[in-house]
């Protein structure tokens, strides 16, 4: 298998797991099949530009983050990832309220 595809697939999987998403849920968010996610993560296929955009939107990351194969291998704080996933589901008005609440803890 192509080394680039393997590294890219591992990067996608790492970010997916950091957000606690199953392949099924992730595929739903990215608007592709579970088989597509599996193929990408296992380095068997690459993705289209639109799928890359959807994938990054689902993970709230930028494309360069997926292509940086030398990123820190430490898994970020799981509670922070949970907060981010909840925050992303809020309306803009609710997100603004959360920010204002968090500012009070300075």
C-alpha positions in Angstrom: 0.0 0.0 0.0 1.0 3.6 -0.6 2.8 5.0 2.5 1.2 8.4 2.0 -2.3 6.9 2.0 -1.5 4.9 5.1 -0.3 7.9 7.0 -3.2 10.0 5.9 -5.6 7.3 6.9 -4.1 7.1 10.3 -4.3 10.8 10.7 -8.1 10.8 9.9 -8.6 7.9 12.3 -6.7 9.7 15.0 -8.9 12.8 14.8 -12.1 10.7 14.5 -11.2 8.8 17.6 -10.3 12.0 19.5 -13.8 13.1 19.0 -15.2 9.8 20.1 -16.9 9.1 16.9 -17.6 5.7 15.5 -17.0 5.1 11.8 -20.7 4.9 11.3 -21.5 8.3 13.0 -18.5 9.9 11.3 -19.6 8.6 7.9 -23.0 10.2 8.5 -21.5 13.5 9.4 -19.2 13.5 6.4 -22.0 12.3 4.1 -20.3 9.2 2.8 -20.6 5.5 3.4 -19.0 3.7 6.3 -17.1 1.7 3.7 -15.6 4.9 2.4 -14.4 6.0 5.8 -13.0 2.5 6.4 -11.1 2.6 3.0 -9.7 6.0 3.8 -8.6 5.1 7.3 -7.0 1.9 6.1 -5.0 3.6 3.3 -6.9 1.8 0.6 -8.3 5.0 -1.1 -8.1 8.7 -1.0 -11.0 11.2 -0.9 -12.5 13.9 -3.1 -12.1 17.5 -2.4 -15.8 17.7 -1.2 -15.3 14.8 1.1 -12.1 16.4 2.5 -14.1 19.6 3.2 -16.9 17.7 4.9 -14.5 15.6 6.9 -12.7 18.7 8.2 -16.0 20.4 9.0 -17.2 17.4 10.9 -14.0 17.4 13.0 -13.7 21.2 13.2 -10.1 21.0 11.9 -8.3 22.5 8.9 -7.0 20.3 6.0 -3.4 21.0 6.8 -3.9 19.4 10.2 -4.7 16.1 8.4 -1.6 16.3 6.3 0.7 17.0 9.1 1.9 13.4 9.8 4.3 14.5 12.4 1.7 16.0 14.7 2.0 15.5 18.4 0.9 11.9 19.1 -0.6 12.8 22.5 -4.3 12.6 22.6 -5.8 15.9 23.7 -8.0 16.1 26.7 -11.1 14.0 26.1 -13.2 16.4 28.2 -12.2 19.3 25.9 -13.2 17.2 22.9 -16.5 16.5 24.5 -17.1 20.2 25.1 -16.2 21.0 21.5 -18.6 18.4 20.2 -21.5 19.8 22.3 -20.6 23.4 21.4 -20.7 22.6 17.7 -24.3 21.4 18.1 -25.5 24.7 19.6 -27.1 27.6 17.7 -24.9 30.7 17.2 -26.9 32.4 19.9 -26.3 29.6 22.3 -22.6 29.5 21.4 -22.4 33.2 22.2 -24.0 32.5 25.6 -21.4 29.8 26.3 -18.6 32.1 25.5 -20.0 34.8 27.8 -20.3 32.2 30.6 -16.8 31.0 30.2 -15.4 34.5 30.3 -16.7 34.8 33.8 -14.2 32.2 35.0 -11.1 34.3 34.1 
